[in-house]
Amino acid sequence: MVAVQRGTSDSQRVIVITGHLDSRAGDVMNATIDAPGANDDASGVAAVIEAARVLSRHRFRATLVYAALSGEEQGLYGGRILAAYARAQGWQVQANLNNDIVGNSRGGNGVHDNATVRVFSEGTRTTETQQQANRRRYNGGEVDSPSRNIARLMAALAERHLDNLRVKMVYRTDRYGRGGDQVAFLEAGFPAVRITEANEDYTRQHQDVRVENGIRYGDTIDGVDFDYLAQVTRLNVVAMAAMARAPAPPSGVTIEGAVSPHTTLRWKAVPGAAAYRVWWRDTTAAQWTHSRDVPATPGEAQAAMLRNITIDDWFFGVSAVSADGHESPVVFPGDAGAF
Ligand SMILES: [Zn+2]
């Protein structure tokens, strides 16, 4: 099920929020047993519907797509269908925020944490070519895919706009050896992240509803913390609104400065950008730390030179900023970081 909220100016630029409708019990092929799926993934679908209720009252530059997908448990079928549809429509998918297992705050590890949510993002692009990989391996970019920079934006937005909810960025496509519908978007070349609760309870996932040795198994609704789910939904709403109000992320971003004390970034003008923000950070830092604003100049070619900041010692990026202050995700130069 897909709902489309057309953008006012960049209607081909699309931000997609997803959850999945299907659920399963112990045997993935058992189609008759009770599989309530309250947390995996009715919680994600609830986040999608609530995001639609809130955001549909406002207007945005970019298009917002709300999707409840099917067949995730059987093999990401819904995600693949939607990603293929997006390609066929020529959508420039700027981000897929996939909410999968977002409603439980009590982990099987005994930890009760209702103030942290994990955002998983791939480091290097699924669609990277061998040639691109060789360049990236030498000069950097292994932690600056567009998906990763969406995760960084979400972490920064949570800090700025939400009380008592912290984004724990995880430098992985998904949990170890596991997957979700965001993978279908990554395979199609679109930036995507997975949003998941901080501490999972495996007695409630993919289990037949039963009591065994005094332990209750099954994904029933009493395992959903609705206040926590509301917080995770707020994070989605804030991230979608911020990206859809901001201009598109800059494209054609290049960098130069070898054997020079200065570093220069160049990119193409972005419609609706009043200014650009050049960011840099230590090569071992998780988050962007230093920035400088540069006003947009007439014409297609935009550039900024950072005097006496050497290209060798930092990672750099650039974002686009609207006149009313909304900022796009940061774009790392070259193929590694391109949206
Ligand atoms: Zn799931």
Residues whose N, C-alpha, C, O or C-beta is under 5 A from the ligand:
A	BS01	ZN	D40 D41 D100
